[in-house]
Amino acid sequence: MDHASEKLSSSDAILARVQDIFRTELDDDALVVDLGTRQKDLSAWDSLAHIRLVSGLESEFDIQFSLTEIEQINSVKQFVDAIKQRG
């Protein structure tokens, strides 16, 4: 496998864990998210849910988002990218 494939696998692994957090925090066991999923696409992803998602992701990945990130992130891709940056 080349380096690009390894990165993709890493993103896939992160996305799977992110999806689990979204399912838990948005209380929807059937929810499927992908890198194209944005906050405006999910009615359950309101401001309170956003804080729960941030908290859940911080716990899951043992990271801390900055206040700026918390305010600016509005998509699954942005969460995954922020997690990968700390990887």
KOLFI-586121 format. One record per residue: residue in one letter; z, y, x of N, C-alpha, C in turn. Coordinates in steps of 0.001 Angstrom, whole numbers, padded with zeros to 6 digits, always signed. Last residue first. Example, Ala and Ser with C-alpha at 12.3 -4.5 7.8 and 13.67 -1.06 7.14 Angstrom:
BEGIN
S+007080-002250+012850+007140-001060+013670+007870+000030+012900;A+007800-005690+013190+007800-004500+012300+007800-003300+013200;
//
This chain:
BEGIN
G+015194+013601-003069+015099+012194-002745+015198+011776-001346;R+014965+016085-003984+016260+015759-003404+016271+014353-002816;Q+012472+016014-005071+012721+016951-003972+014035+016654-003261;K+012829+014305-007247+012118+013824-006056+012364+014725-004853;I+014064+016069-009041+014809+014888-008542+014159+014377-007257;A+011989+017839-009511+013247+018342-008956+014085+017204-008376;D+010097+016081-010667+009805+016767-009412+011079+017273-008733;V+011475+015350-013018+011114+014329-012024+010847+014984-010672;F+011641+017883-014314+012853+017131-013969+012555+016134-012855;Q+008905+018424-014584+009741+019329-013789+011068+018650-013399;K+008159+016320-016287+007590+016418-014944+008439+017320-014051;V+009466+016986-018647+009887+015790-017923+009385+015862-016483;S+010136+020523-018923+009290+019342-019067+009874+018180-018272;N+011463+022805-018295+011152+022595-019714+010187+021424-019916;I+013497+024624-016146+012924+023308-016437+012691+023170-017939;Q+014870+027080-016000+013409+027056-015955+012777+025718-016337;E+017648+026699-016103+017027+027666-017011+015515+027492-017096;I+017989+024839-014066+018415+024506-015427+017743+025428-016444;E+017103+026338-011856+016373+025140-012299+016708+024807-013746;T+019135+028303-011806+017733+028694-011985+016913+027512-012477;L+021363+026739-011236+021301+027450-012514+019863+027859-012819;S+020348+023614-009739+020780+025008-009658+020673+025642-011044;F+021652+020325-010180+020586+021298-010404+021151+022702-010252;Q+022789+017852-008111+023212+019048-008850+022008+019978-008975;I+023089+014236-008200+022525+015494-007710+023119+016644-008517;D+023124+011493-008972+024118+012067-008063+023581+013321-007369;F+021560+010508-010967+020942+010611-009647+021879+011199-008590;E+023328+010464-013177+022492+009300-012864+021985+009326-011432;S+024404+013087-013181+025260+011911-012986+024452+010704-012529;E+022096+014600-013661+022914+014865-012477+023810+013666-012166;L+021336+013541-016129+020479+013335-014962+021243+013592-013669;G+023461+014430-017751+023167+013003-017618+022325+012699-016392;S+023195+017235-017479+024427+016557-017075+024185+015060-016839;V+020629+017590-018576+020924+018022-017210+022153+017266-016684;L+021104+016630-021186+020107+015991-020311+020386+016330-018848;R+022992+018492-022093+023362+017068-022009+022393+016317-021089;I+021395+020777-022019+022590+020715-021177+023048+019263-021018;H+019519+020034-023955+019077+020336-022596+020258+020233-021622;A+021014+019904-026266+020500+018654-025700+020053+018860-024256;L+021349+022662-026614+022512+021814-026368+022082+020481-025741;S+018684+023492-027062+019452+024031-025933+020680+023174-025605;D+016821+020472-027915+017210+021871-028127+018096+022312-026959;W+015118+018059-028466+015407+018676-027175+015651+020168-027373;A+014315+017229-030942+015714+016960-030587+016110+017623-029266;S+011609+017750-030958+012480+018622-031748+013954+018425-031393;L+009494+017779-028343+010591+016986-028904+011565+017887-029650;D+007692+019564-027310+007159+018362-027952+008230+017549-028682;K+008997+021545-025931+008473+021904-027254+007921+020699-028018;Q+009481+020235-023505+010592+020497-024423+010079+020786-025832;R+006911+017786-022871+007517+019108-022705+008607+019294-023761;T+005387+015184-021159+006304+015540-022242+007001+016858-021924;G+003898+014307-019030+003334+015362-019863+004242+015832-020986;L+005207+012171-017947+005202+013414-017181+004644+014590-017978;D+006780+010845-020925+005971+010727-019720+005948+012080-019032;V+008907+008947-023085+008510+010204-022471+007627+009893-021273;V+009762+007478-026038+008953+007274-024842+008536+008649-024336;L+012454+006290-027965+011762+007432-027383+011007+007035-026118;A+014016+004404-029115+012581+004120-029081+011775+005239-028410;D+016596+005387-029197+016318+004224-028343+014838+003899-028213;D+017825+008348-029254+016601+007742-029785+016178+006612-028846;D+019614+010439-028386+019991+009432-029373+018774+008815-030071;L+019275+012066-026307+018619+012499-027545+018816+011485-028667;E+020677+010636-024352+021128+011982-024716+020483+012516-025993;T+019247+008142-024254+020693+008221-024496+021088+009581-025051;R+016616+008903-023733+016927+008065-024895+018398+008169-025260;F+016963+010356-021343+016447+011035-022544+016788+010227-023788;I+017798+008246-019693+018713+009368-019959+018271+010122-021214;D+015465+006696-019690+016725+006131-020192+017728+007227-020542;Q+013699+008486-018455+013476+008100-019853+014751+007513-020454;V+014763+008484-015877+014797+009723-016671+014625+009388-018148;R+014107+005884-015124+015522+006261-015225+015684+007537-016052;A+011320+006120-015165+011979+005098-015988+013458+005438-016185;L+010906+008145-013253+010562+008385-014658+011246+007379-015577;I+011638+006795-010915+012418+007948-011363+012170+008189-012847;A+009583+004908-010873+010975+004463-010919+011878+005589-011414;D+007350+006582-010691+007490+005677-011835+008940+005219-011994;S+007813+007778-008228+007791+008610-009436+007982+007753-010678;S+007556+005480-006654+008808+006215-006656+008904+007091-007904;S+004908+004895-007099+005927+003939-007514+007281+004615-007604;L+003791+007169-005920+003582+006916-007337+004647+005958-007853;K+004541+006772-003267+005039+007945-003987+004921+007733-005489;E+003064+004478-002695+004520+004416-002641+005134+005585-003397;S+000502+005508-002892+000930+004488-003846+002448+004376-003876;A+000471+007215-000679+000318+007783-002027+000788+006792-003089;H+000593+005433+001480+001737+006309+001199+001669+006898-000215;D-000774+002220+000487-000759+003459+001252+000391+004347+000776;M+000000-001188+000831+000000+000000+000000+000000+001250+000875;
//
